[in-house]
Amino acid sequence: MHEDNDLLSKCCMATVQIEGDPKEGTMYYVCKKCNQACDTITKTVRPSWDSYFLKMAEHVATRSTCLRRQIGCIVVKEKRILATGYNGAASGLKHCSERGGCWRERNKIPSGERQEKCMAVHSEINAICQAAKFGIRICGADLYCTNLPCITCAKAIIQCKIKNVYYKGEYPDIATTDLFKEANINLFIFP
């Protein structure tokens, strides 16, 4: 909490103090004289573009039908979202929950292994396919994903000429980082 002597509340013409949490992205003014929130003066702290897009990818992940891990991805160019994707069964096919569960889980296949046995289409592939389906050019775009892409998705990302990949969580596929480095794709991890 701190004072901002240059701002006056409309209710009492008294100075206002700022309250709220900048880390949360919300701050508001309170009149020092009557101790009421002053809705005639507002101030918010906007998230960075990277933070904004990663939050959007997290929101997209909420549509995932995967029983093991919910992943979301968005493709962005010039600060505009071009395509989104989440992991789940291919369009029109049964989800794992309708098939009696995850085959890989039942057979104790560790994450990152035997991906060919997975019924889900990964979020990155879904986003790339969505762009292709609607004729959206993604060459030179940025990709924001909730997790580091697997090697299969990494190869597709390289083929599409994505220039930057931003992600939050790790994925147990160490070859991905080597492929991106060789392909000169910038990789950024966010805590």
PyMOL commands that place a pseudoatom at each C-alpha (Angstrom):
pseudoatom trace, name=CA, resn=MET, resi=1, chain=A, elem=C, hetatm=0, pos=[0.000, 0.000, 0.000]
pseudoatom trace, name=CA, resn=HIS, resi=2, chain=A, elem=C, hetatm=0, pos=[1.337, 3.436, -0.893]
pseudoatom trace, name=CA, resn=GLU, resi=3, chain=A, elem=C, hetatm=0, pos=[0.121, 6.951, -1.515]
pseudoatom trace, name=CA, resn=ASP, resi=4, chain=A, elem=C, hetatm=0, pos=[-0.345, 8.599, -4.852]
pseudoatom trace, name=CA, resn=ASN, resi=5, chain=A, elem=C, hetatm=0, pos=[-0.636, 12.305, -3.973]
pseudoatom trace, name=CA, resn=ASP, resi=6, chain=A, elem=C, hetatm=0, pos=[-1.333, 13.320, -7.568]
pseudoatom trace, name=CA, resn=LEU, resi=7, chain=A, elem=C, hetatm=0, pos=[-4.652, 11.472, -7.662]
pseudoatom trace, name=CA, resn=LEU, resi=8, chain=A, elem=C, hetatm=0, pos=[-7.807, 12.647, -5.947]
pseudoatom trace, name=CA, resn=SER, resi=9, chain=A, elem=C, hetatm=0, pos=[-10.944, 10.643, -5.322]
pseudoatom trace, name=CA, resn=LYS, resi=10, chain=A, elem=C, hetatm=0, pos=[-14.112, 12.052, -6.850]
pseudoatom trace, name=CA, resn=CYS, resi=11, chain=A, elem=C, hetatm=0, pos=[-16.152, 11.285, -3.734]
pseudoatom trace, name=CA, resn=CYS, resi=12, chain=A, elem=C, hetatm=0, pos=[-14.292, 13.509, -1.211]
pseudoatom trace, name=CA, resn=MET, resi=13, chain=A, elem=C, hetatm=0, pos=[-11.552, 15.153, -3.249]
pseudoatom trace, name=CA, resn=ALA, resi=14, chain=A, elem=C, hetatm=0, pos=[-9.096, 13.552, -0.842]
pseudoatom trace, name=CA, resn=THR, resi=15, chain=A, elem=C, hetatm=0, pos=[-5.914, 11.830, -1.889]
pseudoatom trace, name=CA, resn=VAL, resi=16, chain=A, elem=C, hetatm=0, pos=[-6.087, 8.132, -2.588]
pseudoatom trace, name=CA, resn=GLN, resi=17, chain=A, elem=C, hetatm=0, pos=[-3.954, 5.187, -1.635]
pseudoatom trace, name=CA, resn=ILE, resi=18, chain=A, elem=C, hetatm=0, pos=[-3.320, 2.188, -3.833]
pseudoatom trace, name=CA, resn=GLU, resi=19, chain=A, elem=C, hetatm=0, pos=[-4.271, -1.255, -2.567]
pseudoatom trace, name=CA, resn=GLY, resi=20, chain=A, elem=C, hetatm=0, pos=[-4.237, -4.679, -4.169]
pseudoatom trace, name=CA, resn=ASP, resi=21, chain=A, elem=C, hetatm=0, pos=[-1.541, -6.988, -5.412]
pseudoatom trace, name=CA, resn=PRO, resi=22, chain=A, elem=C, hetatm=0, pos=[0.584, -6.058, -8.448]
pseudoatom trace, name=CA, resn=LYS, resi=23, chain=A, elem=C, hetatm=0, pos=[1.649, -9.706, -8.804]
pseudoatom trace, name=CA, resn=GLU, resi=24, chain=A, elem=C, hetatm=0, pos=[-1.998, -10.695, -9.200]
pseudoatom trace, name=CA, resn=GLY, resi=25, chain=A, elem=C, hetatm=0, pos=[-2.391, -7.956, -11.794]
pseudoatom trace, name=CA, resn=THR, resi=26, chain=A, elem=C, hetatm=0, pos=[-5.002, -5.990, -9.869]
pseudoatom trace, name=CA, resn=MET, resi=27, chain=A, elem=C, hetatm=0, pos=[-4.631, -2.768, -8.004]
pseudoatom trace, name=CA, resn=TYR, resi=28, chain=A, elem=C, hetatm=0, pos=[-7.310, -0.306, -6.996]
pseudoatom trace, name=CA, resn=TYR, resi=29, chain=A, elem=C, hetatm=0, pos=[-7.569, 3.062, -5.345]
pseudoatom trace, name=CA, resn=VAL, resi=30, chain=A, elem=C, hetatm=0, pos=[-9.115, 3.737, -1.946]
pseudoatom trace, name=CA, resn=CYS, resi=31, chain=A, elem=C, hetatm=0, pos=[-10.126, 7.217, -0.787]
pseudoatom trace, name=CA, resn=LYS, resi=32, chain=A, elem=C, hetatm=0, pos=[-8.061, 8.096, 2.299]
pseudoatom trace, name=CA, resn=LYS, resi=33, chain=A, elem=C, hetatm=0, pos=[-10.796, 10.278, 3.769]
pseudoatom trace, name=CA, resn=CYS, resi=34, chain=A, elem=C, hetatm=0, pos=[-13.840, 7.977, 3.589]
pseudoatom trace, name=CA, resn=ASN, resi=35, chain=A, elem=C, hetatm=0, pos=[-11.940, 4.659, 3.193]
pseudoatom trace, name=CA, resn=GLN, resi=36, chain=A, elem=C, hetatm=0, pos=[-14.147, 3.612, 0.251]
pseudoatom trace, name=CA, resn=ALA, resi=37, chain=A, elem=C, hetatm=0, pos=[-12.959, 2.021, -2.961]
pseudoatom trace, name=CA, resn=CYS, resi=38, chain=A, elem=C, hetatm=0, pos=[-12.928, 4.675, -5.620]
pseudoatom trace, name=CA, resn=ASP, resi=39, chain=A, elem=C, hetatm=0, pos=[-14.278, 3.217, -8.833]
pseudoatom trace, name=CA, resn=THR, resi=40, chain=A, elem=C, hetatm=0, pos=[-13.851, 6.473, -10.690]
pseudoatom trace, name=CA, resn=ILE, resi=41, chain=A, elem=C, hetatm=0, pos=[-10.084, 5.972, -10.635]
pseudoatom trace, name=CA, resn=THR, resi=42, chain=A, elem=C, hetatm=0, pos=[-8.769, 2.537, -11.486]
pseudoatom trace, name=CA, resn=LYS, resi=43, chain=A, elem=C, hetatm=0, pos=[-5.397, 1.166, -12.289]
pseudoatom trace, name=CA, resn=THR, resi=44, chain=A, elem=C, hetatm=0, pos=[-4.436, -2.316, -13.339]
pseudoatom trace, name=CA, resn=VAL, resi=45, chain=A, elem=C, hetatm=0, pos=[-1.073, -3.859, -13.974]
pseudoatom trace, name=CA, resn=ARG, resi=46, chain=A, elem=C, hetatm=0, pos=[-1.157, -5.603, -17.326]
pseudoatom trace, name=CA, resn=PRO, resi=47, chain=A, elem=C, hetatm=0, pos=[0.624, -8.938, -17.725]
pseudoatom trace, name=CA, resn=SER, resi=48, chain=A, elem=C, hetatm=0, pos=[3.487, -9.213, -20.194]
pseudoatom trace, name=CA, resn=TRP, resi=49, chain=A, elem=C, hetatm=0, pos=[2.582, -10.630, -23.615]
pseudoatom trace, name=CA, resn=ASP, resi=50, chain=A, elem=C, hetatm=0, pos=[4.408, -13.879, -22.822]
pseudoatom trace, name=CA, resn=SER, resi=51, chain=A, elem=C, hetatm=0, pos=[2.586, -14.266, -19.518]
pseudoatom trace, name=CA, resn=TYR, resi=52, chain=A, elem=C, hetatm=0, pos=[-0.729, -13.481, -21.207]
pseudoatom trace, name=CA, resn=PHE, resi=53, chain=A, elem=C, hetatm=0, pos=[-0.219, -16.064, -23.953]
pseudoatom trace, name=CA, resn=LEU, resi=54, chain=A, elem=C, hetatm=0, pos=[0.952, -18.747, -21.520]
pseudoatom trace, name=CA, resn=LYS, resi=55, chain=A, elem=C, hetatm=0, pos=[-2.171, -18.128, -19.411]
pseudoatom trace, name=CA, resn=MET, resi=56, chain=A, elem=C, hetatm=0, pos=[-4.239, -18.501, -22.582]
pseudoatom trace, name=CA, resn=ALA, resi=57, chain=A, elem=C, hetatm=0, pos=[-2.517, -21.843, -23.296]
pseudoatom trace, name=CA, resn=GLU, resi=58, chain=A, elem=C, hetatm=0, pos=[-3.359, -22.946, -19.746]
pseudoatom trace, name=CA, resn=HIS, resi=59, chain=A, elem=C, hetatm=0, pos=[-6.981, -22.025, -20.360]
pseudoatom trace, name=CA, resn=VAL, resi=60, chain=A, elem=C, hetatm=0, pos=[-7.031, -23.967, -23.645]
pseudoatom trace, name=CA, resn=ALA, resi=61, chain=A, elem=C, hetatm=0, pos=[-5.699, -26.996, -21.717]
pseudoatom trace, name=CA, resn=THR, resi=62, chain=A, elem=C, hetatm=0, pos=[-8.930, -27.095, -19.707]
pseudoatom trace, name=CA, resn=ARG, resi=63, chain=A, elem=C, hetatm=0, pos=[-10.630, -28.537, -22.833]
pseudoatom trace, name=CA, resn=SER, resi=64, chain=A, elem=C, hetatm=0, pos=[-8.283, -31.550, -22.851]
pseudoatom trace, name=CA, resn=THR, resi=65, chain=A, elem=C, hetatm=0, pos=[-9.836, -35.007, -22.667]
pseudoatom trace, name=CA, resn=CYS, resi=66, chain=A, elem=C, hetatm=0, pos=[-6.579, -36.786, -21.821]
pseudoatom trace, name=CA, resn=LEU, resi=67, chain=A, elem=C, hetatm=0, pos=[-6.798, -38.729, -18.566]
pseudoatom trace, name=CA, resn=ARG, resi=68, chain=A, elem=C, hetatm=0, pos=[-3.061, -38.418, -17.813]
pseudoatom trace, name=CA, resn=ARG, resi=69, chain=A, elem=C, hetatm=0, pos=[-2.039, -34.859, -18.597]
pseudoatom trace, name=CA, resn=GLN, resi=70, chain=A, elem=C, hetatm=0, pos=[-3.907, -31.771, -19.817]
pseudoatom trace, name=CA, resn=ILE, resi=71, chain=A, elem=C, hetatm=0, pos=[-1.862, -29.749, -22.290]
pseudoatom trace, name=CA, resn=GLY, resi=72, chain=A, elem=C, hetatm=0, pos=[-2.792, -26.555, -24.108]
pseudoatom trace, name=CA, resn=CYS, resi=73, chain=A, elem=C, hetatm=0, pos=[-1.078, -24.736, -26.947]
pseudoatom trace, name=CA, resn=ILE, resi=74, chain=A, elem=C, hetatm=0, pos=[-1.567, -21.549, -28.926]
pseudoatom trace, name=CA, resn=VAL, resi=75, chain=A, elem=C, hetatm=0, pos=[0.164, -20.255, -32.044]
pseudoatom trace, name=CA, resn=VAL, resi=76, chain=A, elem=C, hetatm=0, pos=[0.750, -16.498, -32.103]
pseudoatom trace, name=CA, resn=LYS, resi=77, chain=A, elem=C, hetatm=0, pos=[2.005, -14.082, -34.722]
pseudoatom trace, name=CA, resn=GLU, resi=78, chain=A, elem=C, hetatm=0, pos=[2.357, -10.332, -34.259]
pseudoatom trace, name=CA, resn=LYS, resi=79, chain=A, elem=C, hetatm=0, pos=[0.617, -10.618, -30.875]
pseudoatom trace, name=CA, resn=ARG, resi=80, chain=A, elem=C, hetatm=0, pos=[-2.464, -12.254, -32.440]
pseudoatom trace, name=CA, resn=ILE, resi=81, chain=A, elem=C, hetatm=0, pos=[-3.635, -15.788, -31.692]
pseudoatom trace, name=CA, resn=LEU, resi=82, chain=A, elem=C, hetatm=0, pos=[-3.805, -17.760, -34.934]
pseudoatom trace, name=CA, resn=ALA, resi=83, chain=A, elem=C, hetatm=0, pos=[-4.676, -21.242, -33.683]
pseudoatom trace, name=CA, resn=THR, resi=84, chain=A, elem=C, hetatm=0, pos=[-5.232, -23.224, -30.509]
pseudoatom trace, name=CA, resn=GLY, resi=85, chain=A, elem=C, hetatm=0, pos=[-4.975, -26.877, -29.598]
pseudoatom trace, name=CA, resn=TYR, resi=86, chain=A, elem=C, hetatm=0, pos=[-5.362, -29.225, -26.660]
pseudoatom trace, name=CA, resn=ASN, resi=87, chain=A, elem=C, hetatm=0, pos=[-4.594, -32.906, -26.310]
pseudoatom trace, name=CA, resn=GLY, resi=88, chain=A, elem=C, hetatm=0, pos=[-7.385, -35.398, -26.775]
pseudoatom trace, name=CA, resn=ALA, resi=89, chain=A, elem=C, hetatm=0, pos=[-8.901, -37.955, -29.121]
pseudoatom trace, name=CA, resn=ALA, resi=90, chain=A, elem=C, hetatm=0, pos=[-9.002, -37.147, -32.820]
pseudoatom trace, name=CA, resn=SER, resi=91, chain=A, elem=C, hetatm=0, pos=[-12.210, -35.433, -33.953]
pseudoatom trace, name=CA, resn=GLY, resi=92, chain=A, elem=C, hetatm=0, pos=[-15.163, -37.801, -34.001]
pseudoatom trace, name=CA, resn=LEU, resi=93, chain=A, elem=C, hetatm=0, pos=[-13.376, -40.623, -32.146]
pseudoatom trace, name=CA, resn=LYS, resi=94, chain=A, elem=C, hetatm=0, pos=[-14.094, -41.890, -28.654]
pseudoatom trace, name=CA, resn=HIS, resi=95, chain=A, elem=C, hetatm=0, pos=[-12.184, -40.356, -25.785]
pseudoatom trace, name=CA, resn=CYS, resi=96, chain=A, elem=C, hetatm=0, pos=[-10.142, -42.633, -23.509]
pseudoatom trace, name=CA, resn=SER, resi=97, chain=A, elem=C, hetatm=0, pos=[-12.777, -42.227, -20.800]
pseudoatom trace, name=CA, resn=GLU, resi=98, chain=A, elem=C, hetatm=0, pos=[-15.239, -43.832, -23.241]
pseudoatom trace, name=CA, resn=ARG, resi=99, chain=A, elem=C, hetatm=0, pos=[-12.769, -46.616, -24.072]
pseudoatom trace, name=CA, resn=GLY, resi=100, chain=A, elem=C, hetatm=0, pos=[-12.424, -47.842, -20.503]
pseudoatom trace, name=CA, resn=GLY, resi=101, chain=A, elem=C, hetatm=0, pos=[-9.418, -45.715, -19.629]
pseudoatom trace, name=CA, resn=CYS, resi=102, chain=A, elem=C, hetatm=0, pos=[-5.943, -44.937, -20.887]
pseudoatom trace, name=CA, resn=TRP, resi=103, chain=A, elem=C, hetatm=0, pos=[-4.207, -47.887, -22.560]
pseudoatom trace, name=CA, resn=ARG, resi=104, chain=A, elem=C, hetatm=0, pos=[-0.770, -46.526, -21.657]
pseudoatom trace, name=CA, resn=GLU, resi=105, chain=A, elem=C, hetatm=0, pos=[-1.793, -46.067, -18.023]
pseudoatom trace, name=CA, resn=ARG, resi=106, chain=A, elem=C, hetatm=0, pos=[-3.173, -49.614, -17.790]
pseudoatom trace, name=CA, resn=ASN, resi=107, chain=A, elem=C, hetatm=0, pos=[0.089, -50.957, -19.217]
pseudoatom trace, name=CA, resn=LYS, resi=108, chain=A, elem=C, hetatm=0, pos=[2.228, -48.750, -16.971]
pseudoatom trace, name=CA, resn=ILE, resi=109, chain=A, elem=C, hetatm=0, pos=[3.954, -47.000, -19.879]
pseudoatom trace, name=CA, resn=PRO, resi=110, chain=A, elem=C, hetatm=0, pos=[5.913, -44.004, -18.499]
pseudoatom trace, name=CA, resn=SER, resi=111, chain=A, elem=C, hetatm=0, pos=[5.170, -40.523, -19.792]
pseudoatom trace, name=CA, resn=GLY, resi=112, chain=A, elem=C, hetatm=0, pos=[7.215, -39.731, -22.887]
pseudoatom trace, name=CA, resn=GLU, resi=113, chain=A, elem=C, hetatm=0, pos=[7.494, -43.361, -24.022]
pseudoatom trace, name=CA, resn=ARG, resi=114, chain=A, elem=C, hetatm=0, pos=[5.556, -45.421, -26.595]
pseudoatom trace, name=CA, resn=GLN, resi=115, chain=A, elem=C, hetatm=0, pos=[3.667, -42.374, -27.828]
pseudoatom trace, name=CA, resn=GLU, resi=116, chain=A, elem=C, hetatm=0, pos=[2.400, -44.326, -30.830]
pseudoatom trace, name=CA, resn=LYS, resi=117, chain=A, elem=C, hetatm=0, pos=[0.099, -46.189, -28.428]
pseudoatom trace, name=CA, resn=CYS, resi=118, chain=A, elem=C, hetatm=0, pos=[-1.567, -42.988, -27.235]
pseudoatom trace, name=CA, resn=MET, resi=119, chain=A, elem=C, hetatm=0, pos=[-5.066, -42.291, -28.584]
pseudoatom trace, name=CA, resn=ALA, resi=120, chain=A, elem=C, hetatm=0, pos=[-4.688, -38.539, -28.017]
pseudoatom trace, name=CA, resn=VAL, resi=121, chain=A, elem=C, hetatm=0, pos=[-3.551, -36.050, -30.606]
pseudoatom trace, name=CA, resn=HIS, resi=122, chain=A, elem=C, hetatm=0, pos=[-1.103, -33.717, -28.882]
pseudoatom trace, name=CA, resn=SER, resi=123, chain=A, elem=C, hetatm=0, pos=[-1.999, -30.056, -28.411]
pseudoatom trace, name=CA, resn=GLU, resi=124, chain=A, elem=C, hetatm=0, pos=[0.779, -28.796, -30.692]
pseudoatom trace, name=CA, resn=ILE, resi=125, chain=A, elem=C, hetatm=0, pos=[-0.331, -31.058, -33.565]
pseudoatom trace, name=CA, resn=ASN, resi=126, chain=A, elem=C, hetatm=0, pos=[-3.952, -30.024, -32.996]
pseudoatom trace, name=CA, resn=ALA, resi=127, chain=A, elem=C, hetatm=0, pos=[-2.996, -26.324, -33.192]
pseudoatom trace, name=CA, resn=ILE, resi=128, chain=A, elem=C, hetatm=0, pos=[-0.954, -26.901, -36.369]
pseudoatom trace, name=CA, resn=CYS, resi=129, chain=A, elem=C, hetatm=0, pos=[-3.812, -28.913, -37.929]
pseudoatom trace, name=CA, resn=GLN, resi=130, chain=A, elem=C, hetatm=0, pos=[-6.335, -26.217, -36.975]
pseudoatom trace, name=CA, resn=ALA, resi=131, chain=A, elem=C, hetatm=0, pos=[-4.222, -23.601, -38.750]
pseudoatom trace, name=CA, resn=ALA, resi=132, chain=A, elem=C, hetatm=0, pos=[-3.915, -25.834, -41.824]
pseudoatom trace, name=CA, resn=LYS, resi=133, chain=A, elem=C, hetatm=0, pos=[-7.645, -26.617, -41.837]
pseudoatom trace, name=CA, resn=PHE, resi=134, chain=A, elem=C, hetatm=0, pos=[-8.510, -22.923, -41.977]
pseudoatom trace, name=CA, resn=GLY, resi=135, chain=A, elem=C, hetatm=0, pos=[-5.654, -21.903, -44.289]
pseudoatom trace, name=CA, resn=ILE, resi=136, chain=A, elem=C, hetatm=0, pos=[-3.740, -19.895, -41.697]
pseudoatom trace, name=CA, resn=ARG, resi=137, chain=A, elem=C, hetatm=0, pos=[-0.037, -19.400, -42.394]
pseudoatom trace, name=CA, resn=ILE, resi=138, chain=A, elem=C, hetatm=0, pos=[1.997, -20.010, -39.229]
pseudoatom trace, name=CA, resn=CYS, resi=139, chain=A, elem=C, hetatm=0, pos=[5.531, -19.841, -40.650]
pseudoatom trace, name=CA, resn=GLY, resi=140, chain=A, elem=C, hetatm=0, pos=[7.559, -17.507, -38.428]
pseudoatom trace, name=CA, resn=ALA, resi=141, chain=A, elem=C, hetatm=0, pos=[4.997, -17.609, -35.613]
pseudoatom trace, name=CA, resn=ASP, resi=142, chain=A, elem=C, hetatm=0, pos=[5.564, -18.249, -31.912]
pseudoatom trace, name=CA, resn=LEU, resi=143, chain=A, elem=C, hetatm=0, pos=[4.166, -21.251, -30.073]
pseudoatom trace, name=CA, resn=TYR, resi=144, chain=A, elem=C, hetatm=0, pos=[3.088, -21.111, -26.416]
pseudoatom trace, name=CA, resn=CYS, resi=145, chain=A, elem=C, hetatm=0, pos=[2.547, -24.428, -24.682]
pseudoatom trace, name=CA, resn=THR, resi=146, chain=A, elem=C, hetatm=0, pos=[1.886, -25.518, -21.136]
pseudoatom trace, name=CA, resn=ASN, resi=147, chain=A, elem=C, hetatm=0, pos=[4.658, -28.135, -21.444]
pseudoatom trace, name=CA, resn=LEU, resi=148, chain=A, elem=C, hetatm=0, pos=[7.810, -28.754, -23.436]
pseudoatom trace, name=CA, resn=PRO, resi=149, chain=A, elem=C, hetatm=0, pos=[6.738, -30.437, -26.696]
pseudoatom trace, name=CA, resn=CYS, resi=150, chain=A, elem=C, hetatm=0, pos=[7.549, -34.110, -27.257]
pseudoatom trace, name=CA, resn=ILE, resi=151, chain=A, elem=C, hetatm=0, pos=[9.936, -35.094, -30.043]
pseudoatom trace, name=CA, resn=THR, resi=152, chain=A, elem=C, hetatm=0, pos=[7.089, -35.886, -32.459]
pseudoatom trace, name=CA, resn=CYS, resi=153, chain=A, elem=C, hetatm=0, pos=[5.540, -32.445, -31.944]
pseudoatom trace, name=CA, resn=ALA, resi=154, chain=A, elem=C, hetatm=0, pos=[9.004, -30.844, -32.085]
pseudoatom trace, name=CA, resn=LYS, resi=155, chain=A, elem=C, hetatm=0, pos=[9.528, -32.252, -35.585]
pseudoatom trace, name=CA, resn=ALA, resi=156, chain=A, elem=C, hetatm=0, pos=[6.174, -30.841, -36.717]
pseudoatom trace, name=CA, resn=ILE, resi=157, chain=A, elem=C, hetatm=0, pos=[7.006, -27.459, -35.163]
pseudoatom trace, name=CA, resn=ILE, resi=158, chain=A, elem=C, hetatm=0, pos=[10.337, -27.440, -37.009]
pseudoatom trace, name=CA, resn=GLN, resi=159, chain=A, elem=C, hetatm=0, pos=[8.614, -28.301, -40.308]
pseudoatom trace, name=CA, resn=CYS, resi=160, chain=A, elem=C, hetatm=0, pos=[6.203, -25.376, -39.833]
pseudoatom trace, name=CA, resn=LYS, resi=161, chain=A, elem=C, hetatm=0, pos=[9.120, -22.977, -39.335]
pseudoatom trace, name=CA, resn=ILE, resi=162, chain=A, elem=C, hetatm=0, pos=[7.918, -21.791, -35.926]
pseudoatom trace, name=CA, resn=LYS, resi=163, chain=A, elem=C, hetatm=0, pos=[10.613, -19.421, -34.650]
pseudoatom trace, name=CA, resn=ASN, resi=164, chain=A, elem=C, hetatm=0, pos=[10.079, -19.363, -30.857]
pseudoatom trace, name=CA, resn=VAL, resi=165, chain=A, elem=C, hetatm=0, pos=[8.649, -21.897, -28.420]
pseudoatom trace, name=CA, resn=TYR, resi=166, chain=A, elem=C, hetatm=0, pos=[7.573, -20.762, -24.935]
pseudoatom trace, name=CA, resn=TYR, resi=167, chain=A, elem=C, hetatm=0, pos=[6.565, -23.305, -22.300]
pseudoatom trace, name=CA, resn=LYS, resi=168, chain=A, elem=C, hetatm=0, pos=[6.100, -23.759, -18.557]
pseudoatom trace, name=CA, resn=GLY, resi=169, chain=A, elem=C, hetatm=0, pos=[6.309, -27.418, -17.572]
pseudoatom trace, name=CA, resn=GLU, resi=170, chain=A, elem=C, hetatm=0, pos=[8.881, -30.004, -18.488]
pseudoatom trace, name=CA, resn=TYR, resi=171, chain=A, elem=C, hetatm=0, pos=[8.220, -33.178, -20.480]
pseudoatom trace, name=CA, resn=PRO, resi=172, chain=A, elem=C, hetatm=0, pos=[10.414, -36.277, -20.225]
pseudoatom trace, name=CA, resn=ASP, resi=173, chain=A, elem=C, hetatm=0, pos=[11.728, -36.138, -23.804]
pseudoatom trace, name=CA, resn=ILE, resi=174, chain=A, elem=C, hetatm=0, pos=[15.270, -34.775, -23.736]
pseudoatom trace, name=CA, resn=ALA, resi=175, chain=A, elem=C, hetatm=0, pos=[15.762, -35.038, -27.510]
pseudoatom trace, name=CA, resn=THR, resi=176, chain=A, elem=C, hetatm=0, pos=[13.352, -32.133, -28.053]
pseudoatom trace, name=CA, resn=THR, resi=177, chain=A, elem=C, hetatm=0, pos=[15.746, -29.459, -26.811]
pseudoatom trace, name=CA, resn=ASP, resi=178, chain=A, elem=C, hetatm=0, pos=[18.551, -30.833, -29.001]
pseudoatom trace, name=CA, resn=LEU, resi=179, chain=A, elem=C, hetatm=0, pos=[16.313, -30.761, -32.094]
pseudoatom trace, name=CA, resn=PHE, resi=180, chain=A, elem=C, hetatm=0, pos=[15.182, -27.193, -31.444]
pseudoatom trace, name=CA, resn=LYS, resi=181, chain=A, elem=C, hetatm=0, pos=[18.775, -26.082, -30.930]
pseudoatom trace, name=CA, resn=GLU, resi=182, chain=A, elem=C, hetatm=0, pos=[19.853, -27.722, -34.198]
pseudoatom trace, name=CA, resn=ALA, resi=183, chain=A, elem=C, hetatm=0, pos=[16.893, -26.110, -36.017]
pseudoatom trace, name=CA, resn=ASN, resi=184, chain=A, elem=C, hetatm=0, pos=[17.685, -22.658, -34.535]
pseudoatom trace, name=CA, resn=ILE, resi=185, chain=A, elem=C, hetatm=0, pos=[14.337, -22.453, -32.771]
pseudoatom trace, name=CA, resn=ASN, resi=186, chain=A, elem=C, hetatm=0, pos=[14.487, -20.346, -29.639]
pseudoatom trace, name=CA, resn=LEU, resi=187, chain=A, elem=C, hetatm=0, pos=[13.228, -22.174, -26.565]
pseudoatom trace, name=CA, resn=PHE, resi=188, chain=A, elem=C, hetatm=0, pos=[12.048, -20.227, -23.521]
pseudoatom trace, name=CA, resn=ILE, resi=189, chain=A, elem=C, hetatm=0, pos=[10.967, -21.790, -20.232]
pseudoatom trace, name=CA, resn=PHE, resi=190, chain=A, elem=C, hetatm=0, pos=[8.859, -19.890, -17.719]
pseudoatom trace, name=CA, resn=PRO, resi=191, chain=A, elem=C, hetatm=0, pos=[8.779, -20.846, -14.048]
for i in range(1, 191): cmd.bond("trace and resi %d" % i, "trace and resi %d" % (i + 1))
show_as sticks, trace
zoom trace
